Amino acid sequence: MRIRALVLVASGAVALSALAVPSASAATGGPAVTFSNLKVNSGKNIVVGSTTTVTVSATYTVTKPANLSASSFQTGPVLYRGATLSENSDDMLLGDDAGTCTASSSTVLKCSAKIQFRPKGTDETGDLISTEAGTWKLGALAVNADDGLTWQGDLGTTHLQRKATLTTDASPEPVKKGKTITVTGKLARANWDTNTYAGYSTQPVKLQFRKKGSSTYTTIKTIKTTSTGALKTTTTATADGYYRYSFAGTTTTSSVSAAGDFVDVQ
């Protein structure tokens, strides 16, 4: 897994210009700080499409000794996998830059940071691959001027998801009341390895109907996508209204509802 880095500050000056976590052989005596109240992307799932970098915000609290200068260390949130968070963790995602902190007292810092997710699909540092979609644990890291590290895990979890797309086409239009309507569509999701959207197979998808003049969709039936993500089913025309497919999402893939397709029933 690619590991991004953390900017160090030494005596008020930037010691490292790019975000880089020190190696496992670095000093381990990190700043005496603890982290709390970490929230990434306002607690929402992180959804990334096939090509565009997604940047999310994180907020957290740092508690430190009153005699420890805030300028002597820098911090940032970490997404990780595995039992514990340390310099030996194989899977970590960090932002490009350290967090920005404001003192609310002599011992408490209120901090914010950005984390970038790049679905470039190469072996370059920081790029996502499709197998990295799913549940990640949340933690945080502090680094001092001596490359000392303080790690804290188990600060929550988040879902990193591949963006889904969904289409709906209902026909014929118009149609006589009581006749059969055929509804087709396709469910696809971002592939971070190929920078494309590929069909999502054998997934349950709801066919829904919203009567003209109503604001609420009602589920008619649930069907599964084919091996290519295709959808096709039939229903009986009863009234003017909109048909759509709706997908609830999975741990690795975002939820999505297609735009409604209007059918005039005569």
N, C-alpha and C positions, 0 to 999 in steps of 0.2 A: 504494500500500500504506500502511495506517495504521502509524505509528511511535510506539511508546510511549516513555516517558522515563526519565530517571535522576535520582534525588535528589542534589543537590549539598550538600556540607557546607563551610561557610566558618567558620574559627576555632572549630570545635566546634559551630556552630549550623546548623540546616537552612536552606539558602538558597532551595531550591525545595520546596514542599510536595507536589507531584505529580511523577510520573515523566515527565520531558520531555527529549528529546535536543535540545541546542542546534542552531540552524540552521546551514546550511553557511557562513554568514558569520561564525560565532563564531570565537574564537581557536582556533588549531590546536596550540598548544604544550601538550600534555597532560602528565600526570605520567609520569615515567620508570620505568614498570613494564612487566613482561611477565607473560603468563598461561601456565599449563600445567595438565595433569591435569583438564581440563574434562570433566565427565560430567553429562549431562542425563537425568533420569528413569531413573537407574541403568543407562543404556545401552539401555533398552528403547524400542520405538516409542511415540509419543504418540498415543493413541486418543481421539477426541472424538466424542461423540454429537450428536444434533440440537439440543439445547436447553441442556444443563447445562454450566456453566463447568468446565473441567478445570485444576487447578493441579498442576504438577509441580515437583520439587525439582532443583536443580543444585548441584554442588560443584566447586570449582576452587581453584587455588593462584595467589597473586600474589607475584611477586618484585620487591622495590623496593630503592633505595639505603638504607643504614642511617640516613642523615640526613634522609630523607623521612618526615614524620609521616604515620602511617596515617589520622589524622583530617583531613588536608588534601585528601583525594580520596575518591570512592566508585566502586564498580565493579559490574558486572553482566554476566551472559551474554547473548549475542545469537544468535538464529537469523536467517540471512540467505540470500539468493539472489543470484547474480551472481559475476563473476570475483573481485572483491575486496570487502572490508568497509571502508566509510568513510561519512562523513556524506552522501555523494552516492548511496549505495546506495538503490535504489527499494524493495526488499522486505526489511523487517526486523521481527522480533518480539522484544520485550523484556518483562520483568516490570513489574509496577506499582511495585515498590520496589527500591531498591538492595540489593546483597548485604550480608550481615553477616560480618565478618572477625575472626579471632582471631590474634594474633601467635604464631607458633611459634618465631621468632627475631627478631633485629633487622632481618632482610631478607626474611623469608618470612611471608606471611599465608595462613591456611587459611580459605576463604570458602564460604558457602552462600547460595543465593538461591531465589526462587520465580518461576515464569513462568506466567501465566494465559492460557488459550485459550478464547475466548468465541464460540460458534457462533450469535451473535444474528442474523446475516444482514442487517445494516443497514449504512449508511455511517458509523456512529459509529466513533470512534478505537478501534482494537484489535480490532474484530470480524472473525471469520474469514469468508471466502467459500470456496465449494467448490473453486475452482481453485487454492487455496493448499495443498491436500493434496499430499503427495509428499515428495521429498527436500529437506532444508534443510541448509546448512552451519552449523557452530558456530563462534562467535567470542566475543569479550568486549570490553568498553568500560570505560575509566576516565575520569572527569571531575573536574577540580579546581575550586577556587573561582573561577578566572578564566574559566570555561567552556572551558578547554583540554581537548582530546579526545585520548585514546590508543586506537586501534583495533587489534585483533589478530584476524585471521581464520585459517582453515584449522586449526581445533582439533578437527576431527572432523565427523561428519554424523549426522543423525537423520531418521527418517521421521515426518511428521505425517499421521495417517491418519483417514479417516472410519470411524466405527464401523459394523460390519456386523451384521445379524441374519439368522437362518436358522431355518426351521421344517421339521418332518418329520411326515407323517401316512401310516401304512401301513395298508392295509385289503385284504380284510375281516378282522375280528377276532371270533371265531377263524377259522381256515382249515384245510382238510384238507391233509395232506402231499401234495406234488406239484402242488398247485393254484397259480394265479398270484396274486401279491401286487402290488398297485399302490401305489407310493410317490410321494406328492406333497409339495410344499413351496414355499418362496419365499425367495430371497436378496434382501435389501434393504440399503441403506446410508444413513447420515445425509446429508441435504442441508442444508448450512449456510446456504443462501440462503433456504430456505422453512421451516426448523425442522421438517422431517418426515423420514420414512424412505421412500426411493423404490427401486423394483426395480432391481437391478443386472443388466444384460443381457449375454448371450453370454459368461458366465463358466463355466469348468470347475468342476464340483462332484462330489465323490465320494459314491457311495452305499455305505454301510458297514453291516456286520452284526456283532453281538456275541452269540454263543450264550449262552443262559441258563447261569449258573454261571461264565462266563468274564469276565475283566476287559479283554480285548483286542478291539478292533474290527478287522475285516478288510475291505478294499475289494472290493466286488463289481464295480463298473463306474464309469466317469466319464461324466457327461453335461453338457450346457451349458444355462444358463438361457435362457429366451425373452426377447423384447424387454421384457417386464414383470418379469423376474426369476423367473418361475415355473419349477418343476421337476416333471417327471412321467416315471416309468419303471416297468417291471415286473421282477419276479424270481420265482423259484420257491420255494415254501415247503418248507423242509427240516427245520427244528427250531425249538423255542421260542427266542425271542431278541428282540433289540432292533435296529431299523433306524434309521439316522440319515444325514443329509447332512452333509458336511464340506467347508469352503471354505478353501483354503490362504492366501488373501489376496493382495493386490497392493501395489505401492509406495504407492498412495493409499488403500487400504482394508484394514481389519484382517482377520485370519483369524478363523473362527468355526466351531464345530461345534454342530449342533442337539442338543437333548435326545433320547435314544433313545426310540423308540416301540415298545412291547412287542407282539409278536404270538404268540398261543397257537396252536401247530400241533397238530392232532388226527389 
